[in-house]
Amino acid sequence: PEEINDFRANINVVTENMGTDSLQAYFDKTVSSMKKYLEKFTVTDQGDKDINGIASKWLKYTAVQGGKDIAAVLYIVPKNGIAYGITGITKAGEAGKYFGIFEQTAATFKVTQ
């Protein structure tokens, strides 16, 4: 993606141990934490998605990050007690341009271990 006003749309993957939490419990805790730590965090949509045979959850949101208004989508893919968080982030107002690409990318995610 092209850089616009010092911002480039991007996709990141992080992992976290889920402990004994179910997908729903982990998702709820994640959203609660995001509300606490992200400025102007607002959920715009959420739901369930099968990602390569793994029951997963997704969340679309807006927030202020690094002083910039952003739109993002987070996919949480659980496997063997590990939550894989796939986040696609773009500038606010650019969601229509990038969210389809983020969804196509997340749909290709596989855990190989």
Contacts in CASP RR format, 6 or more apart in sequence:
PFRMAT RR
TARGET T0000
AUTHOR 0000-0000-0000
METHOD contacts of the structure
MODEL  1
PEEINDFRANINVVTENMGTDSLQAYFDKTVSSMKKYLEKFTVTDQGDKD
INGIASKWLKYTAVQGGKDIAAVLYIVPKNGIAYGITGITKAGEAGKYFG
IFEQTAATFKVTQ
1 8 0 8 1.000
1 9 0 8 1.000
1 10 0 8 1.000
1 90 0 8 1.000
1 98 0 8 1.000
2 8 0 8 1.000
4 91 0 8 1.000
4 94 0 8 1.000
5 91 0 8 1.000
7 68 0 8 1.000
7 90 0 8 1.000
7 91 0 8 1.000
9 88 0 8 1.000
9 89 0 8 1.000
9 90 0 8 1.000
9 91 0 8 1.000
9 94 0 8 1.000
9 97 0 8 1.000
9 98 0 8 1.000
10 88 0 8 1.000
10 89 0 8 1.000
11 86 0 8 1.000
11 87 0 8 1.000
11 88 0 8 1.000
11 89 0 8 1.000
11 102 0 8 1.000
11 105 0 8 1.000
12 86 0 8 1.000
12 87 0 8 1.000
12 88 0 8 1.000
12 89 0 8 1.000
13 84 0 8 1.000
13 85 0 8 1.000
13 86 0 8 1.000
13 87 0 8 1.000
13 109 0 8 1.000
14 84 0 8 1.000
14 85 0 8 1.000
14 87 0 8 1.000
15 82 0 8 1.000
15 83 0 8 1.000
15 84 0 8 1.000
15 85 0 8 1.000
16 82 0 8 1.000
16 83 0 8 1.000
16 85 0 8 1.000
17 81 0 8 1.000
17 82 0 8 1.000
17 83 0 8 1.000
18 26 0 8 1.000
18 78 0 8 1.000
18 81 0 8 1.000
18 82 0 8 1.000
18 83 0 8 1.000
19 81 0 8 1.000
21 29 0 8 1.000
23 55 0 8 1.000
23 56 0 8 1.000
23 57 0 8 1.000
23 76 0 8 1.000
23 78 0 8 1.000
24 57 0 8 1.000
26 76 0 8 1.000
26 78 0 8 1.000
26 83 0 8 1.000
27 57 0 8 1.000
27 59 0 8 1.000
27 76 0 8 1.000
30 59 0 8 1.000
30 74 0 8 1.000
30 76 0 8 1.000
30 83 0 8 1.000
31 43 0 8 1.000
31 59 0 8 1.000
34 41 0 8 1.000
34 61 0 8 1.000
34 63 0 8 1.000
35 41 0 8 1.000
38 61 0 8 1.000
38 63 0 8 1.000
38 64 0 8 1.000
38 65 0 8 1.000
39 63 0 8 1.000
39 64 0 8 1.000
39 65 0 8 1.000
39 67 0 8 1.000
40 62 0 8 1.000
40 63 0 8 1.000
40 64 0 8 1.000
40 69 0 8 1.000
41 61 0 8 1.000
41 62 0 8 1.000
41 63 0 8 1.000
42 61 0 8 1.000
42 62 0 8 1.000
42 63 0 8 1.000
43 59 0 8 1.000
43 60 0 8 1.000
43 61 0 8 1.000
44 60 0 8 1.000
44 61 0 8 1.000
44 62 0 8 1.000
44 71 0 8 1.000
45 59 0 8 1.000
45 60 0 8 1.000
46 57 0 8 1.000
46 58 0 8 1.000
46 59 0 8 1.000
46 60 0 8 1.000
47 57 0 8 1.000
47 58 0 8 1.000
47 59 0 8 1.000
48 55 0 8 1.000
48 56 0 8 1.000
48 57 0 8 1.000
48 58 0 8 1.000
49 56 0 8 1.000
49 57 0 8 1.000
49 58 0 8 1.000
49 75 0 8 1.000
49 106 0 8 1.000
50 56 0 8 1.000
51 75 0 8 1.000
51 77 0 8 1.000
51 106 0 8 1.000
51 107 0 8 1.000
51 109 0 8 1.000
52 107 0 8 1.000
52 108 0 8 1.000
52 109 0 8 1.000
52 110 0 8 1.000
54 77 0 8 1.000
54 78 0 8 1.000
54 79 0 8 1.000
54 111 0 8 1.000
55 78 0 8 1.000
56 75 0 8 1.000
56 76 0 8 1.000
56 77 0 8 1.000
56 78 0 8 1.000
57 75 0 8 1.000
57 76 0 8 1.000
58 73 0 8 1.000
58 74 0 8 1.000
58 75 0 8 1.000
58 76 0 8 1.000
58 106 0 8 1.000
59 73 0 8 1.000
59 74 0 8 1.000
59 76 0 8 1.000
60 71 0 8 1.000
60 72 0 8 1.000
60 73 0 8 1.000
60 95 0 8 1.000
60 99 0 8 1.000
61 71 0 8 1.000
61 72 0 8 1.000
61 73 0 8 1.000
61 74 0 8 1.000
62 69 0 8 1.000
62 70 0 8 1.000
62 71 0 8 1.000
62 72 0 8 1.000
62 92 0 8 1.000
63 69 0 8 1.000
63 70 0 8 1.000
63 72 0 8 1.000
64 70 0 8 1.000
65 89 0 8 1.000
68 91 0 8 1.000
68 92 0 8 1.000
69 91 0 8 1.000
69 92 0 8 1.000
70 89 0 8 1.000
70 90 0 8 1.000
70 91 0 8 1.000
70 92 0 8 1.000
71 89 0 8 1.000
71 90 0 8 1.000
71 91 0 8 1.000
71 92 0 8 1.000
71 93 0 8 1.000
71 94 0 8 1.000
71 95 0 8 1.000
71 99 0 8 1.000
72 87 0 8 1.000
72 88 0 8 1.000
72 89 0 8 1.000
72 90 0 8 1.000
73 87 0 8 1.000
73 88 0 8 1.000
73 99 0 8 1.000
73 102 0 8 1.000
73 103 0 8 1.000
73 106 0 8 1.000
74 85 0 8 1.000
74 86 0 8 1.000
74 87 0 8 1.000
74 88 0 8 1.000
75 85 0 8 1.000
75 86 0 8 1.000
75 87 0 8 1.000
75 106 0 8 1.000
75 109 0 8 1.000
76 83 0 8 1.000
76 84 0 8 1.000
76 85 0 8 1.000
77 83 0 8 1.000
77 84 0 8 1.000
77 85 0 8 1.000
77 86 0 8 1.000
77 106 0 8 1.000
77 109 0 8 1.000
77 111 0 8 1.000
78 84 0 8 1.000
79 111 0 8 1.000
80 111 0 8 1.000
80 113 0 8 1.000
82 111 0 8 1.000
84 109 0 8 1.000
84 111 0 8 1.000
86 105 0 8 1.000
86 106 0 8 1.000
86 109 0 8 1.000
88 98 0 8 1.000
88 102 0 8 1.000
90 97 0 8 1.000
90 98 0 8 1.000
90 99 0 8 1.000
END
